[in-house]
């Protein structure tokens, strides 16, 4: 990667990691750090060592860091000993999904739980499937729809067959407009990740008053203002208990979803842009 630098360049803002280009002395460099997944879970990725070295080199001439959550900021400080005064936290927006895209005639004939996006590694999908399969109360009342993330792979299909839930599992692909309709019709969004840098799907679901059941990890509590139902992502019995105790409590789900909706209004791309501009102003 090469920067096209001129004397009029004030700021380089990397949204990932690059190195090897010597920036002009007066140019300020910012890097957005999304998560520290490769540092915390090296065993998940063959190229973790390479990516960690890439980060280290790209950090060498960085003047300021933008983290997508307080949790990512904490991880950045712990792993790279970055001065906290060189870090700003700027949340993602979720208003790229528009309420006007919800089709009031869009209906699913059966109650369902929703899982959105990638299902691999730290997303903890297979562990959740095992918990889901063990609760007759849940899997007899709710199908599980997986939106995006690619079709079920061979390992997933083998596990689904082994757990005898193939008739309950549905994979759907589509655009953001279709996703809006699934958020609006789901009984709940399920997010069993053991780690995340942010948690965009939580905020997206909240915009459509879709209750969220998710891992009890710190970043989810941070961005949701705890208007969610938590479970231990490594404890099948706890997952089952939280689902069985709460999915049939309509009053509780409604109360949580209304508070969560209010919380979601704090996450806009306009605010993200304005906060980013303020960081630029302080550096130049």
C-alpha positions in Angstrom: 0.0 0.0 0.0 1.2 3.5 -0.8 0.1 6.9 0.3 -0.3 9.6 -2.3 1.3 12.3 -0.1 1.7 15.9 -1.0 2.6 19.0 0.9 -1.1 19.8 1.3 -1.7 16.5 3.1 -2.6 17.0 6.8 -3.9 13.6 7.9 -3.6 10.0 6.9 -6.5 7.9 8.4 -6.0 4.2 8.1 -9.1 2.1 8.7 -6.9 -1.0 8.7 -3.2 -1.4 9.0 -0.4 -0.4 6.6 3.3 0.2 7.0 6.4 0.8 4.9 5.6 4.3 3.7 7.4 7.1 5.5 5.0 9.9 6.0 5.9 13.6 5.8 6.9 15.0 9.1 4.0 17.4 9.4 1.4 14.8 8.4 -0.5 13.2 11.2 -1.5 9.5 11.1 -4.6 8.0 12.6 -5.5 4.3 12.7 -8.9 2.9 13.5 -8.6 -0.3 15.6 -11.7 -2.5 15.4 -10.7 -5.4 17.7 -7.7 -7.3 19.1 -9.0 -10.8 18.1 -5.7 -12.0 16.7 -3.9 -11.0 19.9 -6.4 -12.6 22.2 -7.2 -15.7 20.2 -4.0 -16.6 18.3 -5.1 -20.2 17.9 -8.1 -19.3 15.7 -5.9 -17.9 12.9 -2.9 -19.3 11.1 -1.8 -15.8 10.1 -2.1 -14.2 13.6 1.7 -13.8 13.9 1.9 -12.0 10.6 -1.1 -9.7 11.4 0.2 -8.8 14.8 3.6 -7.8 13.3 1.8 -5.8 10.7 0.0 -3.9 13.5 3.1 -3.3 15.4 4.9 -1.8 12.4 1.9 0.3 11.4 1.6 1.6 15.0 5.2 2.9 15.0 4.5 6.2 13.3 0.9 6.6 14.4 -0.1 9.8 16.2 -3.6 8.9 17.3 -5.9 5.8 17.5 -9.6 5.6 17.1 -11.2 2.6 18.8 -14.8 1.4 18.2 -15.5 0.8 21.8 -14.1 1.3 25.3 -13.5 -2.4 25.4 -11.3 -2.3 22.3 -9.5 0.7 23.9 -8.8 -1.3 27.0 -7.5 -4.2 24.9 -5.3 -1.9 22.8 -3.7 -0.4 26.0 -3.2 -3.8 27.5 -1.6 -5.4 24.4 0.4 -2.5 23.0 0.9 -0.1 26.0 -0.5 2.8 24.1 -1.0 6.0 26.1 -4.7 6.4 26.8 -4.5 10.1 25.8 -3.6 9.0 22.2 -6.9 7.0 21.9 -10.4 8.2 21.1 -13.5 6.0 21.3 -15.9 6.6 18.4 -18.9 4.2 18.1 -20.2 2.9 14.8 -23.6 4.0 13.6 -26.5 1.7 12.8 -28.8 4.0 10.9 -27.7 2.6 7.6 -30.6 0.3 8.0 -33.8 2.3 7.4 -37.1 1.7 9.0 -38.9 2.7 5.8 -37.4 -0.5 4.2 -39.6 -2.7 6.4 -42.3 -4.2 4.3 -45.5 -4.5 6.4 -46.6 -7.4 4.1 -43.5 -9.4 4.8 -44.4 -12.3 7.1 -42.8 -15.5 8.1 -45.3 -18.3 8.8 -43.4 -19.6 11.8 -41.8 -18.1 14.9 -38.0 -17.8 14.6 -34.8 -16.8 16.3 -32.3 -14.8 14.1 -28.5 -15.2 13.8 -26.8 -12.6 11.5 -23.5 -12.7 9.7 -20.3 -14.8 10.0 -20.6 -18.0 12.1 -17.0 -19.1 12.3 -14.5 -19.2 15.2 -15.1 -16.7 18.0 -18.7 -16.3 16.8 -19.4 -19.5 18.8 -22.2 -20.6 16.5 -21.6 -24.4 16.8 -21.7 -24.2 20.6 -25.0 -22.3 20.5 -26.4 -24.9 18.1 -25.7 -27.6 20.7 -27.5 -25.7 23.4 -30.5 -25.0 21.0 -30.8 -28.6 20.1 -31.0 -29.7 23.8 -34.0 -27.5 24.6 -37.2 -29.1 23.3 -39.1 -26.1 24.6 -37.0 -23.8 22.4 -36.4 -25.8 19.2 -40.0 -27.0 19.0 -41.3 -23.4 19.2 -38.7 -21.6 17.2 -36.8 -22.2 14.0 -33.3 -20.7 13.7 -32.8 -18.5 10.7 -29.2 -17.6 9.8 -28.9 -14.5 7.6 -25.8 -14.0 5.6 -22.4 -15.4 6.4 -22.5 -17.9 3.5 -24.4 -21.1 3.2 -23.9 -23.8 5.9 -20.6 -25.5 5.3 -19.8 -29.2 5.4 -18.9 -29.2 9.1 -22.0 -27.2 10.0 -24.3 -29.5 8.0 -22.8 -32.6 9.6 -23.4 -31.1 13.0 -26.9 -30.0 12.2 -27.7 -33.5 11.0 -26.1 -35.1 14.1 -28.1 -32.8 16.4 -31.3 -33.7 14.5 -32.3 -30.1 13.9 -32.0 -29.9 10.1 -35.8 -29.2 9.7 -35.4 -26.2 12.1 -32.4 -24.6 10.4 -32.8 -22.1 7.5 -30.2 -20.0 5.7 -31.1 -16.8 4.0 -29.0 -14.4 1.9 -30.0 -10.9 0.9 -29.5 -7.2 1.1 -29.9 -4.7 3.9 -33.5 -4.1 2.9 -34.3 -7.8 3.4 -32.4 -7.9 6.7 -34.6 -5.1 8.0 -37.6 -7.3 7.5 -36.0 -10.2 9.3 -35.0 -8.0 12.3 -38.6 -6.7 12.4 -40.2 -10.2 12.4 -37.7 -12.2 14.6 -38.7 -13.2 18.1 -35.1 -12.3 19.1 -31.6 -11.9 17.8 -29.1 -14.4 19.1 -25.4 -13.3 19.4 -23.3 -16.0 21.3 -19.8 -14.5 20.4 -17.0 -15.1 23.0 -15.4 -11.8 21.8 -16.2 -8.8 19.7 -14.7 -5.4 19.1 -18.1 -3.8 18.9 -21.4 -5.6 18.1 -23.1 -3.9 15.2 -25.9 -6.5 14.9 -27.0 -5.7 18.4 -27.6 -2.1 17.6 -29.2 -2.9 14.3 -31.7 -5.2 16.0 -32.5 -2.6 18.6 -33.4 -0.2 15.9 -36.2 -2.5 14.8 -37.3 -3.3 18.4 -36.0 -6.9 18.1 -35.0 -8.3 21.6 -31.4 -9.3 21.9 -30.1 -12.4 23.6 -26.3 -12.3 23.7 -23.1 -13.2 25.5 -22.3 -11.6 28.7 -19.1 -10.1 27.4 -18.1 -6.5 28.4 -18.5 -4.9 25.0 -22.1 -6.0 24.6 -23.0 -4.6 28.0 -21.2 -1.4 27.1 -22.9 -0.6 23.8 -26.4 -2.0 24.8 -26.5 -0.1 28.1 -27.5 -3.5 29.3 -30.9 -3.5 27.6 -30.4 -7.1 26.6 -30.7 -10.5 28.0 -27.2 -12.0 28.7 -26.0 -15.6 28.9 -22.7 -17.3 29.5 -21.4 -18.2 26.0 -19.5 -21.2 27.3 -22.3 -22.7 29.4 -25.0 -24.6 27.5 -27.3 -24.9 30.6 -27.2 -21.1 31.1 -28.0 -20.4 27.5 -30.9 -22.8 27.7 -32.2 -21.3 30.9 -32.1 -17.7 29.7 -33.9 -18.6 26.5 -36.6 -20.7 28.2 -37.1 -18.2 31.0 -37.4 -15.1 28.8 -38.5 -16.0 25.2 -42.1 -16.6 26.4 -42.3 -13.6 28.6 -43.9 -11.1 26.3 -44.1 -8.2 28.8 -40.4 -8.5 29.5 -39.4 -8.7 25.9 -41.5 -5.6 25.0 -40.0 -3.6 27.9 -36.5 -4.5 26.9 -37.0 -3.9 23.2 -38.5 -0.4 23.9 -35.5 0.6 26.1 -33.1 -0.9 23.6 -34.7 1.1 20.8 -34.1 4.3 22.7 -30.5 3.3 23.2 -30.0 2.6 19.5 -30.8 6.2 18.7 -27.4 7.2 20.1 -25.6 5.3 17.4 -25.7 7.3 14.2 -23.2 7.7 11.3 -23.6 11.5 11.6 -22.3 11.4 15.2 -19.5 9.1 14.1 -18.5 11.5 11.4 -18.7 14.6 13.7 -16.6 12.9 16.4 -14.0 11.8 13.8 -13.8 15.4 12.5 -13.2 16.6 16.1 -10.2 14.2 16.3 -8.9 15.6 13.1 -9.2 19.2 14.4 -7.2 18.4 17.5 -4.3 16.9 15.6 -3.8 19.7 13.0 
